[in-house]
Amino acid sequence: YIITQNKSENKEKLKIGIVSLKTSIKNIENAYVSTPNLSYTRLQGIFDILNQSINHNHKVDLLVFPEVSIPYAWVHLLARFAKKNNIGIVFGVEHIKIKNVISNYICVMLPFDTNGHTGLFINFEAKKFFAPNEKIDIESRGFKAKENTEKQPTLYKYRGGVFSTFNCYELTDIRYRSSLVGEVDFLLAIEYNKDVNYFSNIIDSLARDIHCYVVQVNTSDYGDSRIVQPSQTESKDIVKLKGGENIYLVVDTIDIKKLRDFQIKGHCLQKDDRSFKLVPPNYELSPLRK
């Protein structure tokens, strides 16, 4: 459990920003050999998104980028921005090579207040399972893909909401997913994934089985970046994105209080409230969420 808040920062609703950008295969390959693309043009696109995320009309609580979308050399820039502007940022770090070993990380940055001063918690989560094609690409170049096979879910409590993260292929581990039932208000799934149909089915199932909001952020050329809620098919997608040559930001809100208020009801009351689907059998909110 990672708790980065005091009670005065609790919110009933959280604004989530989804970043739609095209993750270049050439940039990924350059990172394999420790020559990342650090061009000014690329950096300017990231700064444009960061500046949009603090616009007074829709300042986000949490900004989410796709998998392997930010070079490690720029992590400190995002950290400085997150702390200065008091917003959370979650992103995939481009592959990091140390000697002949390559790792894939999610970086979670969450600001917190202590006696009127803003601090920043930073956590790097190593990927549990590399996708088969990703592993082939790495090993065919003579490198070793370093998997964190013993990884367990990390739970973050941020501004009153509890969430955990998935790094693309980790979503296919049903036991890993099932351990989060009742534990989270929302899940973040960051991806570089062309198998959109397969993962779309997982996301739809995940939202209903875990009974939480799911934020999926994929590279824009493959698409299906969205915010999903555990409700009827016609209303489950709060946001859904694909395509576009430019980098852009879409912001929407998830209602933490509304979800919990629904979940603490019995099935006899839930069936008359069409906000969400009924919770699964034996569902119980964790003490952290209560």
N, C-alpha and C positions, 0 to 999 in steps of 0.2 A: 504494500500500500504506500503510495506517495501522496501526501496531502500538502498542497501548496496554496493555502488560503487561511484567512481567519473568517469568522462568521459574518463580519460586516460586508464581506465581498460576495456572499451567497446571492445567486440570482434564480428567479423562477424560470427564466428563458435565457438561452444562449444564442448569440449570433455566430453562425459558422460561415467562413469564407472559403469557397472552392476555387482553386487556381486552375484554369484551363490553359495548358501549354503543351507544345509538341516536344517530347523527349527525343532528342536526336540520337540515332544509333551510332553516328560518327562520334558524338561526344562520349557515349558509353565506351566505345572501343578505345578512344584516346585515354580515358581514365584507366583502362586495363594496363596501359603501358606508362602510367604516371606522367602523361602530358595533357592535362585537362584543358578544355577550352575556357579560358579566362578573359575572353574578349570584352571590350567595353560595351559593344552592342548587346551581348548577352546579359551583362550585368545591369545595363540600363532597363532592360525588360523586367528584371526582377525588382529593381527599385520602383518602377512604375506600379507594379502590383502592391508592393509594400505601402506606397503612398496612398493608393486607392483604399487599402484596408483600414486606414485611420481617418477616412473622410467622415466629417461630422454627421452626414446623413445616414451612414451605415457602418459605423466603426465596429469591427468584428471583435468577438471574444477569443476566437480561435481561427487561425488561418492555416489551410492545409494544402500542401503541394504534392505532386505525384512522387512515385518511387524514382530513385536515382536522378533527381532533377537539379540538385544543388551541389556544386563542387565543394569538397572539404575546405578548400582555401577561403571560401566565403562564409563559413559557419560563424565566424566571429562578427561579421557584418550583420547577419540576421539576429545574433544574440544581442548586439548593441541596440538594434532597432526594437526588438521585443521588450527589452528592459526600459528603454526610454519612453516608449509609447504604451506600455502596460498591456500588451496583447500576447496571447499564446501563439506559437508557431510550431507546426509539425511538418516534417518534410523528409523525403528520401535523400540520403547523401550518395553522391556518385561513388562507385566502387573505389575502395581504398586498397592499394597494393603495398605490402611491406615484404621486401625480398620477393619471394615467388608466391606469396599467399594473398588472396584477394577476399575482402570482406564486404558485406552489404549491410548498411545500417539505416534504421529510422532514427531521426533526431527529434526529441520532444523538448520544447522550451516553454516553460510556464512561469510567468512573473508572479511574485507574491509580495505582500506588504508586511513589513515589520516596523512597528512604531513610526509610521509615516514615511518610511524609506522603501523603495522598490528593490527587491532582489530578483534573481532569476535562477530557477532550477533547470538544469540541462541533463538529459539522459540520452545516451546512445544505446539503442536496442539492436543487437546483432541478429541477422535473419536466421530463423530456425531451419528452414529448408530452402535451398536454391531451386528454382524451376529447372526441369530437365534440360531445356534448350540453353538456359543461362549457364548451367554447369558445363554443358558441352562446349559452349563458346569459350569459357574460361580455360578448361582443361586442354582443349585442342591447341591453345597457345602455349602450353607447357606450364601453366600456373595451377595452383591448388585452390579450390573454392572452400572457404572456411565456414562451415555450418555450425550453428549454435543449437545442436540437437537436444540439449537438456533445458532449453529455454522454457520458462513458465510465464503465463500472462502477468503483466504489470498493471496494477489498477492505480489510476490517477484521480484524485479528487480535486477539482478545479472549479472555483466559483460556485460550489454547491453541487455540480454535476460530476458523476463518476464515469470514467471511460477507460478503454484499453485500445490497443493498436494491433493491426495485422499488416504484415509486409507481404503482399501479393500471394505467393504460393502457400504461405502459412494458412490461408483460408481453407485449403483442401483437407486439413487435419481436423476431422470431426470431433475427436476427443478434446483437442485444444479448444475448439469452439464451445463444446458443451460445458466446459468448466466455468463458463462465464454466465450461466443462467442465473438470473436474479442479482447479479453482481454489478451490472452497469446500466447507465441511462442511455449511453450511445457508444458506438464503436467506430473507429477510424480505420479504413482499409485503403492503403496507398499502393498503387500498382503501376507496372509497365507490362501490360498484358494484352495480347491480341486475341485470346480465346474468350471473347466477350460473352458469348452465349452461356458457356459453362459457368463463368464467374457470376453472371447475372442471376442464374438460378440459385447459386450459393448465397448471394446477397439477399435475394427475396426470402429464402428459407431462413437465413440467419436472423433477419429482422423479426420474423414471427416465432422462431424457436427460442431465441434468447429474449424476445419481446422487448426490443429497444430500437432506438434510431440507429441507422447505419449511414456513415458518410464514406462513400467510395470515390476516390480520386485517381483517375487513370490518365495516361497521355492522351492528348486531344485527338490525335489521328485515329486511335482505336475507339475512344469515347466511352460512353456509359458512366461518366462521372455523375454522381447523383447523391441526394439525401433521401433516404427511404425511412418510412415509419411502418409499424406493424398494424396496418389497417387494410381495408378492402382494396382489391386490385385497382379500381378506378381512382383511388385517392392515395395510394401508397407512395408515389414519387412526389416529394415536395419540390425537388429540382432535378432536372436531367439534362446533360450536356453532351455534345459531340462536335468536333470539327472546329474550323477557323484557323487561319494562318497566324493571326495575332494572338498574343497572350492577353487573357482577360480574367476578370474576377466576378464571380456571382455570389451574392450573399443571401442567406435566408435564416430563419429562426427555428430552433427546436424548443418545445415547451416541456421542460423537465417536470414541473409541478403537475401539469395535466396528465402526463404519463404515469407518475407515481400515484396520483389520486385515483386513477383508473385501476392500477394494479393492486391496490389494497382492498378493493371491493371483491366480494364473492362473485361467482359466475352468474348467480341469479340477478345481480345488479348490473354486471358488465354487459349482459345480453341486451339490456335496454338502452345502453349507451353505445352508440355506433362510432365513437371517436377512434377506437382501436379494435383489433381482433381480440377475442378472449385469450387470457394467458394460458400457457400449457398446464397440464396437471402437475400438482405438487410444487407449483411456482411459489417462491417466497423471496421478498426483498432482503438483501443482505443488511447486516447491522450498520455498515458504512453508509448505505443509502437511507436507512431509516433515521 
